[in-house]
Amino acid sequence: MKLGLAFFASLGLLANVRTASAEPKSLCEARESVVFSCQTGKKILSVCLTAPTTIQYRFGVHGKRPELAYPPFGKEVESAFRFEAESRSAKGNITILQFTNSGVRYTVFRFTHTFEGNYAGVEVRDPNGSVARLSCRESSVVDNLWERLHSLNFAPVPSEEIIE
């Protein structure tokens, strides 16, 4: 009897491992391209390419309506985003996508470096200057920022707003 319980318990553990590896990668729909996506705890941050030159930032829980979608669903905002890619050394770079919604500035960033490691997330700065930063779980990062956005005509991110 003990052997049977241990066997079924191990099957349960294997099922949990399979579920964990099948976590959703983005909030983008099947017809959209994933520009960027990652998990920040139980929530997902995604940037989706909805048309050849239209992107949308989404943040929320997979399977539910996003807590934040910018620009809002059904509304196009001309030049809503700014984009920057900057080399940090021969072995590193940072890629940034930024927008402002109701006075709050959101900066999605991806830093890669051969020796210092990689990290990504979103920095949120309110009009009073308070800053919050959500870090991505590195193993969950899907990064196509440069590949999808460098040829589009976004305004640059001002140098004083580039994350260190």
N, CA and C atoms as an extended XYZ file, in Angstrom:
492
Properties=species:S:1:pos:R:3:atomname:S:1:resname:S:1:resid:I:1 pbc="F F F"
N         0.818       -1.201        0.000 N   MET     1
C         0.000        0.000        0.000 CA  MET     1
C         0.856        1.257        0.000 C   MET     1
N         1.933        1.271        0.812 N   LYS     2
C         2.809        2.429        0.859 CA  LYS     2
C         3.463        2.671       -0.496 C   LYS     2
N         3.867        1.595       -1.165 N   LEU     3
C         4.480        1.724       -2.475 CA  LEU     3
C         3.487        2.334       -3.463 C   LEU     3
N         2.243        1.909       -3.428 N   GLY     4
C         1.222        2.444       -4.328 CA  GLY     4
C         1.007        3.932       -4.110 C   GLY     4
N         0.947        4.371       -2.843 N   LEU     5
C         0.777        5.795       -2.543 CA  LEU     5
C         1.977        6.604       -3.017 C   LEU     5
N         3.178        6.074       -2.811 N   ALA     6
C         4.378        6.786       -3.243 CA  ALA     6
C         4.392        6.928       -4.763 C   ALA     6
N         3.954        5.872       -5.463 N   PHE     7
C         3.917        5.918       -6.918 CA  PHE     7
C         2.954        7.000       -7.396 C   PHE     7
N         1.751        7.035       -6.829 N   PHE     8
C         0.768        8.032       -7.245 CA  PHE     8
C         1.199        9.445       -6.839 C   PHE     8
N         1.863        9.567       -5.696 N   ALA     9
C         2.371       10.875       -5.273 CA  ALA     9
C         3.432       11.367       -6.258 C   ALA     9
N         4.303       10.453       -6.720 N   SER    10
C         5.322       10.863       -7.688 CA  SER    10
C         4.678       11.257       -9.013 C   SER    10
N         3.598       10.608       -9.410 N   LEU    11
C         2.878       11.010      -10.620 CA  LEU    11
C         2.328       12.419      -10.464 C   LEU    11
N         1.833       12.723       -9.280 N   GLY    12
C         1.334       14.073       -9.006 CA  GLY    12
C         2.446       15.100       -9.121 C   GLY    12
N         3.631       14.759       -8.616 N   LEU    13
C         4.764       15.669       -8.735 CA  LEU    13
C         5.149       15.869      -10.188 C   LEU    13
N         5.135       14.799      -10.974 N   LEU    14
C         5.441       14.927      -12.399 CA  LEU    14
C         4.408       15.793      -13.105 C   LEU    14
N         3.158       15.647      -12.732 N   ALA    15
C         2.106       16.474      -13.344 CA  ALA    15
C         2.342       17.943      -13.024 C   ALA    15
N         2.771       18.237      -11.778 N   ASN    16
C         3.070       19.620      -11.413 CA  ASN    16
C         4.247       20.168      -12.192 C   ASN    16
N         5.260       19.339      -12.429 N   VAL    17
C         6.409       19.780      -13.209 CA  VAL    17
C         5.959       20.117      -14.625 C   VAL    17
N         5.134       19.258      -15.225 N   ARG    18
C         4.637       19.506      -16.573 CA  ARG    18
C         3.822       20.791      -16.621 C   ARG    18
N         2.989       21.031      -15.634 N   THR    19
C         2.177       22.241      -15.594 CA  THR    19
C         3.059       23.477      -15.491 C   THR    19
N         4.096       23.410      -14.655 N   ALA    20
C         4.972       24.557      -14.479 CA  ALA    20
C         5.696       24.892      -15.778 C   ALA    20
N         6.127       23.886      -16.536 N   SER    21
C         6.844       24.164      -17.770 CA  SER    21
C         5.905       24.629      -18.875 C   SER    21
N         4.612       24.428      -18.708 N   ALA    22
C         3.650       24.839      -19.724 CA  ALA    22
C         3.018       26.190      -19.392 C   ALA    22
N         3.693       26.976      -18.542 N   GLU    23
C         3.162       28.288      -18.180 CA  GLU    23
C         3.025       29.153      -19.422 C   GLU    23
N         2.030       30.010      -19.465 N   PRO    24
C         1.836       30.851      -20.649 CA  PRO    24
C         3.018       31.791      -20.853 C   PRO    24
N         3.369       32.007      -22.105 N   LYS    25
C         4.510       32.851      -22.429 CA  LYS    25
C         4.108       34.300      -22.648 C   LYS    25
N         2.840       34.567      -22.967 N   SER    26
C         2.464       35.953      -23.239 CA  SER    26
C         0.959       36.152      -23.112 C   SER    26
N         0.556       37.422      -23.164 N   LEU    27
C        -0.856       37.796      -23.212 CA  LEU    27
C        -1.281       38.116      -24.641 C   LEU    27
N        -0.380       37.894      -25.600 N   CYS    28
C        -0.706       38.145      -27.005 CA  CYS    28
C        -1.637       37.048      -27.524 C   CYS    28
N        -2.497       37.433      -28.460 N   GLU    29
C        -3.406       36.479      -29.088 CA  GLU    29
C        -2.664       35.728      -30.187 C   GLU    29
N        -3.223       34.599      -30.609 N   ALA    30
C        -2.567       33.749      -31.605 CA  ALA    30
C        -2.279       34.497      -32.901 C   ALA    30
N        -3.110       35.440      -33.277 N   ARG    31
C        -2.927       36.173      -34.540 CA  ARG    31
C        -1.902       37.306      -34.421 C   ARG    31
N        -1.374       37.535      -33.236 N   GLU    32
C        -0.432       38.616      -32.990 CA  GLU    32
C         0.986       38.065      -32.838 C   GLU    32
N         1.952       38.948      -33.037 N   SER    33
C         3.354       38.590      -32.808 CA  SER    33
C         3.768       39.067      -31.421 C   SER    33
N         4.549       38.253      -30.741 N   VAL    34
C         5.068       38.626      -29.429 CA  VAL    34
C         6.332       39.461      -29.639 C   VAL    34
N         6.270       40.719      -29.223 N   VAL    35
C         7.433       41.600      -29.282 CA  VAL    35
C         8.278       41.383      -28.028 C   VAL    35
N         7.602       41.287      -26.890 N   PHE    36
C         8.278       41.079      -25.615 CA  PHE    36
C         7.275       40.461      -24.660 C   PHE    36
N         7.734       39.576      -23.813 N   SER    37
C         6.861       39.022      -22.790 CA  SER    37
C         7.703       38.403      -21.687 C   SER    37
N         7.163       38.460      -20.461 N   CYS    38
C         7.822       37.801      -19.340 CA  CYS    38
C         6.841       37.693      -18.178 C   CYS    38
N         7.222       36.879      -17.217 N   GLN    39
C         6.417       36.732      -16.015 CA  GLN    39
C         7.037       37.536      -14.891 C   GLN    39
N         6.176       38.283      -14.191 N   THR    40
C         6.576       39.049      -13.013 CA  THR    40
C         5.746       38.499      -11.863 C   THR    40
N         6.224       37.469      -11.247 N   GLY    41
C         5.411       36.800      -10.226 CA  GLY    41
C         4.292       36.029      -10.905 C   GLY    41
N         3.048       36.263      -10.490 N   LYS    42
C         1.905       35.559      -11.073 CA  LYS    42
C         1.338       36.283      -12.288 C   LYS    42
N         1.873       37.451      -12.592 N   LYS    43
C         1.352       38.241      -13.704 CA  LYS    43
C         2.320       38.224      -14.873 C   LYS    43
N         1.783       38.581      -16.027 N   ILE    44
C         2.559       38.586      -17.261 CA  ILE    44
C         2.569       39.992      -17.833 C   ILE    44
N         3.706       40.380      -18.327 N   LEU    45
C         3.889       41.642      -19.033 CA  LEU    45
C         4.141       41.263      -20.493 C   LEU    45
N         3.361       41.812      -21.421 N   SER    46
C         3.541       41.493      -22.840 CA  SER    46
C         3.439       42.746      -23.683 C   SER    46
N         4.193       42.764      -24.765 N   VAL    47
C         4.062       43.769      -25.811 CA  VAL    47
C         3.744       42.983      -27.076 C   VAL    47
N         2.594       43.295      -27.667 N   CYS    48
C         2.100       42.523      -28.802 CA  CYS    48
C         2.042       43.380      -30.053 C   CYS    48
N         2.460       42.818      -31.174 N   LEU    49
C         2.352       43.486      -32.461 CA  LEU    49
C         1.015       43.064      -33.054 C   LEU    49
N         0.070       44.010      -33.110 N   THR    50
C        -1.296       43.691      -33.538 CA  THR    50
C        -1.517       43.964      -35.017 C   THR    50
N        -0.648       44.738      -35.638 N   ALA    51
C        -0.672       45.058      -37.063 CA  ALA    51
C         0.769       45.384      -37.434 C   ALA    51
N         1.065       45.589      -38.710 N   PRO    52
C         2.468       45.805      -39.079 CA  PRO    52
C         3.169       46.923      -38.299 C   PRO    52
N         2.447       47.938      -37.880 N   THR    53
C         3.087       49.028      -37.132 CA  THR    53
C         2.329       49.391      -35.864 C   THR    53
N         1.451       48.533      -35.392 N   THR    54
C         0.656       48.815      -34.201 CA  THR    54
C         1.023       47.843      -33.089 C   THR    54
N         1.433       48.396      -31.947 N   ILE    55
C         1.765       47.546      -30.805 CA  ILE    55
C         0.871       47.902      -29.627 C   ILE    55
N         0.791       46.954      -28.686 N   GLN    56
C         0.021       47.182      -27.475 CA  GLN    56
C         0.754       46.539      -26.299 C   GLN    56
N         0.864       47.295      -25.198 N   TYR    57
C         1.421       46.816      -23.938 CA  TYR    57
C         0.276       46.203      -23.147 C   TYR    57
N         0.497       45.050      -22.567 N   ARG    58
C        -0.519       44.403      -21.722 CA  ARG    58
C         0.127       43.886      -20.449 C   ARG    58
N        -0.639       43.978      -19.359 N   PHE    59
C        -0.163       43.489      -18.067 CA  PHE    59
C        -1.329       42.868      -17.336 C   PHE    59
N        -1.146       41.652      -16.853 N   GLY    60
C        -2.212       41.002      -16.106 CA  GLY    60
C        -1.989       39.510      -15.970 C   GLY    60
N        -3.065       38.819      -15.680 N   VAL    61
C        -3.059       37.373      -15.458 CA  VAL    61
C        -3.535       36.688      -16.727 C   VAL    61
N        -2.845       35.634      -17.110 N   HIS    62
C        -3.226       34.885      -18.303 CA  HIS    62
C        -4.659       34.353      -18.160 C   HIS    62
N        -5.419       34.448      -19.224 N   GLY    63
C        -6.790       33.940      -19.228 CA  GLY    63
C        -7.821       34.950      -18.779 C   GLY    63
N        -7.385       36.124      -18.343 N   LYS    64
C        -8.296       37.189      -17.923 CA  LYS    64
C        -8.004       38.441      -18.747 C   LYS    64
N        -8.949       39.360      -18.744 N   ARG    65
C        -8.731       40.636      -19.429 CA  ARG    65
C        -7.553       41.339      -18.743 C   ARG    65
N        -6.628       41.902      -19.509 N   PRO    66
C        -5.466       42.566      -18.886 CA  PRO    66
C        -5.887       43.679      -17.935 C   PRO    66
N        -5.122       43.832      -16.855 N   GLU    67
C        -5.343       44.939      -15.917 CA  GLU    67
C        -5.038       46.264      -16.592 C   GLU    67
N        -4.037       46.242      -17.471 N   LEU    68
C        -3.681       47.430      -18.234 CA  LEU    68
C        -3.393       47.011      -19.665 C   LEU    68
N        -4.037       47.666      -20.600 N   ALA    69
C        -3.757       47.495      -22.031 CA  ALA    69
C        -3.577       48.898      -22.590 C   ALA    69
N        -2.393       49.151      -23.185 N   TYR    70
C        -2.127       50.483      -23.717 CA  TYR    70
C        -1.487       50.375      -25.090 C   TYR    70
N        -2.009       51.115      -26.053 N   PRO    71
C        -3.231       51.906      -25.972 CA  PRO    71
C        -4.438       51.002      -25.708 C   PRO    71
N        -5.549       51.580      -25.206 N   PRO    72
C        -6.728       50.763      -24.905 CA  PRO    72
C        -7.198       49.994      -26.132 C   PRO    72
N        -7.835       48.847      -25.905 N   PHE    73
C        -8.355       48.030      -27.000 CA  PHE    73
C        -9.237       48.888      -27.903 C   PHE    73
N        -9.041       48.771      -29.194 N   GLY    74
C        -9.876       49.483      -30.157 CA  GLY    74
C        -9.466       50.912      -30.408 C   GLY    74
N        -8.445       51.404      -29.718 N   LYS    75
C        -8.000       52.787      -29.910 CA  LYS    75
C        -6.545       52.791      -30.335 C   LYS    75
N        -6.270       53.520      -31.386 N   GLU    76
C        -4.892       53.669      -31.823 CA  GLU    76
C        -4.396       55.034      -31.377 C   GLU    76
N        -3.237       55.063      -30.822 N   VAL    77
C        -2.647       56.312      -30.373 CA  VAL    77
C        -1.404       56.553      -31.221 C   VAL    77
N        -1.462       57.570      -32.059 N   GLU    78
C        -0.334       57.892      -32.924 CA  GLU    78
C         0.878       58.255      -32.067 C   GLU    78
N         1.997       57.688      -32.401 N   SER    79
C         3.275       57.931      -31.724 CA  SER    79
C         3.180       57.814      -30.199 C   SER    79
N         2.472       56.787      -29.726 N   ALA    80
C         2.309       56.579      -28.285 CA  ALA    80
C         3.584       56.054      -27.630 C   ALA    80
N         4.441       55.411      -28.405 N   PHE    81
C         5.615       54.748      -27.854 CA  PHE    81
C         6.905       55.419      -28.311 C   PHE    81
N         7.935       55.247      -27.475 N   ARG    82
C         9.292       55.643      -27.831 CA  ARG    82
C        10.154       54.393      -27.699 C   ARG    82
N        11.195       54.322      -28.506 N   PHE    83
C        12.029       53.121      -28.550 CA  PHE    83
C        13.496       53.511      -28.594 C   PHE    83
N        14.318       52.726      -27.914 N   GLU    84
C        15.763       52.984      -27.929 CA  GLU    84
C        16.513       51.675      -27.737 C   GLU    84
N        17.587       51.535      -28.452 N   ALA    85
C        18.520       50.421      -28.259 CA  ALA    85
C        19.895       51.042      -28.166 C   ALA    85
N        20.609       50.721      -27.103 N   GLU    86
C        21.888       51.366      -26.848 CA  GLU    86
C        22.910       50.324      -26.431 C   GLU    86
N        24.089       50.410      -27.025 N   SER    87
C        25.184       49.529      -26.641 CA  SER    87
C        25.768       50.026      -25.331 C   SER    87
N        26.031       49.115      -24.415 N   ARG    88
C        26.626       49.476      -23.135 CA  ARG    88
C        28.116       49.164      -23.091 C   ARG    88
N        28.573       48.359      -23.981 N   SER    89
C        29.985       48.003      -24.096 CA  SER    89
C        30.069       47.049      -25.275 C   SER    89
N        31.233       46.537      -25.498 N   ALA    90
C        31.383       45.571      -26.586 CA  ALA    90
C        30.589       44.298      -26.313 C   ALA    90
N        30.214       44.087      -25.071 N   LYS    91
C        29.558       42.827      -24.696 CA  LYS    91
C        28.147       42.994      -24.133 C   LYS    91
N        27.570       44.223      -24.186 N   GLY    92
C        26.252       44.398      -23.592 CA  GLY    92
C        25.435       45.470      -24.278 C   GLY    92
N        24.121       45.403      -24.067 N   ASN    93
C        23.233       46.446      -24.591 CA  ASN    93
C        21.932       46.486      -23.796 C   ASN    93
N        21.217       47.597      -23.968 N   ILE    94
C        19.910       47.751      -23.353 CA  ILE    94
C        18.924       48.155      -24.443 C   ILE    94
N        17.745       47.559      -24.396 N   THR    95
C        16.672       47.882      -25.329 CA  THR    95
C        15.489       48.350      -24.498 C   THR    95
N        14.889       49.474      -24.921 N   ILE    96
C        13.838       50.109      -24.124 CA  ILE    96
C        12.642       50.455      -25.004 C   ILE    96
N        11.462       50.184      -24.483 N   LEU    97
C        10.213       50.648      -25.081 CA  LEU    97
C         9.493       51.430      -23.997 C   LEU    97
N         9.064       52.645      -24.307 N   GLN    98
C         8.512       53.529      -23.278 CA  GLN    98
C         7.212       54.180      -23.758 C   GLN    98
N         6.293       54.386      -22.812 N   PHE    99
C         5.065       55.133      -23.091 CA  PHE    99
C         4.596       55.797      -21.809 C   PHE    99
N         3.730       56.798      -21.961 N   THR   100
C         3.146       57.490      -20.818 CA  THR   100
C         1.635       57.359      -20.904 C   THR   100
N         1.033       56.949      -19.797 N   ASN   101
C        -0.418       56.762      -19.725 CA  ASN   101
C        -0.925       57.508      -18.491 C   ASN   101
N        -1.749       58.524      -18.704 N   SER   102
C        -2.310       59.326      -17.603 CA  SER   102
C        -1.220       59.892      -16.694 C   SER   102
N        -0.124       60.348      -17.286 N   GLY   103
C         0.957       60.946      -16.520 CA  GLY   103
C         1.943       59.959      -15.928 C   GLY   103
N         1.680       58.671      -16.029 N   VAL   104
C         2.572       57.645      -15.494 CA  VAL   104
C         3.419       57.106      -16.639 C   VAL   104
N         4.743       57.113      -16.452 N   ARG   105
C         5.659       56.646      -17.498 CA  ARG   105
C         6.037       55.179      -17.247 C   ARG   105
N         5.849       54.368      -18.262 N   TYR   106
C         6.176       52.940      -18.231 CA  TYR   106
C         7.375       52.714      -19.143 C   TYR   106
N         8.397       52.047      -18.629 N   THR   107
C         9.591       51.749      -19.409 CA  THR   107
C         9.849       50.245      -19.353 C   THR   107
N         9.589       49.569      -20.458 N   VAL   108
C         9.894       48.146      -20.582 CA  VAL   108
C        11.361       48.070      -21.007 C   VAL   108
N        12.145       47.274      -20.317 N   PHE   109
C        13.570       47.222      -20.625 CA  PHE   109
C        14.100       45.799      -20.657 C   PHE   109
N        15.160       45.637      -21.454 N   ARG   110
C        15.874       44.360      -21.537 CA  ARG   110
C        17.360       44.673      -21.609 C   ARG   110
N        18.104       44.240      -20.607 N   PHE   111
C        19.542       44.432      -20.555 CA  PHE   111
C        20.198       43.077      -20.772 C   PHE   111
N        21.140       43.026      -21.694 N   THR   112
C        21.882       41.785      -21.917 CA  THR   112
C        23.375       42.103      -21.863 C   THR   112
N        24.128       41.216      -21.240 N   HIS   113
C        25.570       41.403      -21.142 CA  HIS   113
C        26.236       40.041      -20.981 C   HIS   113
N        27.303       39.862      -21.711 N   THR   114
C        28.012       38.588      -21.694 CA  THR   114
C        28.521       38.226      -20.309 C   THR   114
N        29.059       39.204      -19.575 N   PHE   115
C        29.677       38.909      -18.286 CA  PHE   115
C        28.817       39.290      -17.091 C   PHE   115
N        27.963       40.302      -17.223 N   GLU   116
C        27.156       40.783      -16.098 CA  GLU   116
C        25.787       40.121      -16.015 C   GLU   116
N        25.441       39.302      -16.986 N   GLY   117
C        24.153       38.626      -16.982 CA  GLY   117
C        23.072       39.444      -17.676 C   GLY   117
N        21.894       38.907      -17.693 N   ASN   118
C        20.752       39.529      -18.355 CA  ASN   118
C        19.654       39.809      -17.339 C   ASN   118
N        18.897       40.878      -17.574 N   TYR   119
C        17.721       41.129      -16.763 CA  TYR   119
C        16.742       41.976      -17.560 C   TYR   119
N        15.488       41.920      -17.148 N   ALA   120
C        14.425       42.627      -17.862 CA  ALA   120
C        13.325       42.970      -16.879 C   ALA   120
N        12.438       43.861      -17.315 N   GLY   121
C        11.303       44.216      -16.472 CA  GLY   121
C        10.622       45.467      -16.977 C   GLY   121
N         9.882       46.091      -16.082 N   VAL   122
C         9.223       47.352      -16.385 CA  VAL   122
C         9.442       48.282      -15.199 C   VAL   122
N         9.782       49.519      -15.515 N   GLU   123
C         9.902       50.557      -14.500 CA  GLU   123
C         8.703       51.473      -14.657 C   GLU   123
N         8.036       51.775      -13.546 N   VAL   124
C         6.842       52.631      -13.562 CA  VAL   124
C         7.139       53.856      -12.707 C   VAL   124
N         7.039       55.034      -13.332 N   ARG   125
C         7.355       56.289      -12.645 CA  ARG   125
C         6.116       57.179      -12.670 C   ARG   125
N         5.627       57.546      -11.475 N   ASP   126
C         4.437       58.404      -11.423 CA  ASP   126
C         4.839       59.870      -11.563 C   ASP   126
N         3.865       60.761      -11.757 N   PRO   127
C         4.181       62.178      -11.974 CA  PRO   127
C         4.955       62.829      -10.824 C   PRO   127
N         4.866       62.271       -9.616 N   ASN   128
C         5.587       62.809       -8.459 CA  ASN   128
C         7.024       62.313       -8.367 C   ASN   128
N         7.398       61.411       -9.276 N   GLY   129
C         8.765       60.894       -9.288 CA  GLY   129
C         8.946       59.578       -8.563 C   GLY   129
N         7.890       59.044       -7.942 N   SER   130
C         7.996       57.735       -7.285 CA  SER   130
C         8.188       56.657       -8.346 C   SER   130
N         9.071       55.711       -8.045 N   VAL   131
C         9.422       54.679       -9.015 CA  VAL   131
C         9.187       53.300       -8.421 C   VAL   131
N         8.583       52.436       -9.233 N   ALA   132
C         8.446       51.021       -8.881 CA  ALA   132
C         9.033       50.227      -10.041 C   ALA   132
N         9.683       49.141       -9.724 N   ARG   133
C        10.265       48.312      -10.773 CA  ARG   133
C         9.833       46.871      -10.561 C   ARG   133
N         9.273       46.287      -11.601 N   LEU   134
C         8.920       44.869      -11.588 CA  LEU   134
C         9.957       44.127      -12.417 C   LEU   134
N        10.575       43.139      -11.833 N   SER   135
C        11.577       42.354      -12.543 CA  SER   135
C        10.945       41.129      -13.168 C   SER   135
N        11.433       40.768      -14.320 N   CYS   136
C        10.977       39.568      -15.006 CA  CYS   136
C        11.732       38.346      -14.488 C   CYS   136
N        11.053       37.233      -14.480 N   ARG   137
C        11.741       35.972      -14.224 CA  ARG   137
C        12.526       35.669      -15.502 C   ARG   137
N        13.825       35.634      -15.424 N   GLU   138
C        14.685       35.548      -16.612 CA  GLU   138
C        14.338       34.356      -17.506 C   GLU   138
N        13.987       33.235      -16.905 N   SER   139
C        13.676       32.047      -17.709 CA  SER   139
C        12.386       32.205      -18.517 C   SER   139
N        11.587       33.225      -18.205 N   SER   140
C        10.318       33.418      -18.911 CA  SER   140
C        10.384       34.475      -20.016 C   SER   140
N        11.533       35.138      -20.166 N   VAL   141
C        11.630       36.268      -21.090 CA  VAL   141
C        11.592       35.814      -22.550 C   VAL   141
N        10.693       36.441      -23.303 N   VAL   142
C        10.647       36.315      -24.761 CA  VAL   142
C        10.964       37.717      -25.275 C   VAL   142
N        12.111       37.877      -25.907 N   ASP   143
C        12.576       39.209      -26.295 CA  ASP   143
C        12.770       39.319      -27.799 C   ASP   143
N        11.848       40.041      -28.443 N   ASN   144
C        11.953       40.361      -29.866 CA  ASN   144
C        11.884       41.873      -30.066 C   ASN   144
N        12.226       42.638      -29.020 N   LEU   145
C        12.122       44.093      -29.099 CA  LEU   145
C        12.906       44.640      -30.293 C   LEU   145
N        14.181       44.313      -30.371 N   TRP   146
C        15.010       44.840      -31.455 CA  TRP   146
C        14.523       44.336      -32.809 C   TRP   146
N        14.297       43.035      -32.914 N   GLU   147
C        13.919       42.443      -34.193 CA  GLU   147
C        12.626       43.033      -34.754 C   GLU   147
N        11.652       43.290      -33.884 N   ARG   148
C        10.341       43.759      -34.340 CA  ARG   148
C        10.216       45.280      -34.434 C   ARG   148
N        11.012       46.021      -33.648 N   LEU   149
C        10.762       47.461      -33.530 CA  LEU   149
C        11.832       48.376      -34.120 C   LEU   149
N        13.051       47.910      -34.325 N   HIS   150
C        14.113       48.834      -34.733 CA  HIS   150
C        13.856       49.510      -36.076 C   HIS   150
N        13.108       48.869      -36.961 N   SER   151
C        12.861       49.469      -38.277 CA  SER   151
C        11.608       50.353      -38.307 C   SER   151
N        10.844       50.362      -37.213 N   LEU   152
C         9.649       51.210      -37.162 CA  LEU   152
C        10.053       52.630      -36.764 C   LEU   152
N         9.206       53.566      -37.033 N   ASN   153
C         9.559       54.979      -36.872 CA  ASN   153
C         9.115       55.522      -35.507 C   ASN   153
N         9.687       54.992      -34.423 N   PHE   154
C         9.372       55.488      -33.088 CA  PHE   154
C        10.298       56.638      -32.732 C   PHE   154
N         9.800       57.578      -31.956 N   ALA   155
C        10.653       58.633      -31.409 CA  ALA   155
C        11.638       57.981      -30.443 C   ALA   155
N        12.835       58.528      -30.317 N   PRO   156
C        13.813       57.957      -29.382 CA  PRO   156
C        13.468       58.276      -27.929 C   PRO   156
N        13.960       57.436      -27.027 N   VAL   157
C        13.845       57.691      -25.598 CA  VAL   157
C        14.914       58.722      -25.241 C   VAL   157
N        14.561       59.816      -24.565 N   PRO   158
C        15.579       60.799      -24.163 CA  PRO   158
C        16.669       60.145      -23.311 C   PRO   158
N        17.904       60.556      -23.510 N   SER   159
C        19.032       59.920      -22.831 CA  SER   159
C        18.895       59.950      -21.304 C   SER   159
N        18.298       61.011      -20.750 N   GLU   160
C        18.144       61.092      -19.286 CA  GLU   160
C        17.095       60.111      -18.748 C   GLU   160
N        16.319       59.501      -19.637 N   GLU   161
C        15.303       58.540      -19.204 CA  GLU   161
C        15.706       57.092      -19.447 C   GLU   161
N        16.919       56.880      -19.942 N   ILE   162
C        17.390       55.528      -20.174 CA  ILE   162
C        17.812       54.929      -18.835 C   ILE   162
N        17.311       53.755      -18.558 N   ILE   163
C        17.533       53.077      -17.288 CA  ILE   163
C        18.981       52.631      -17.178 C   ILE   163
N        19.537       52.801      -16.009 N   GLU   164
C        20.912       52.355      -15.743 CA  GLU   164
C        20.893       50.955      -15.205 C   GLU   164
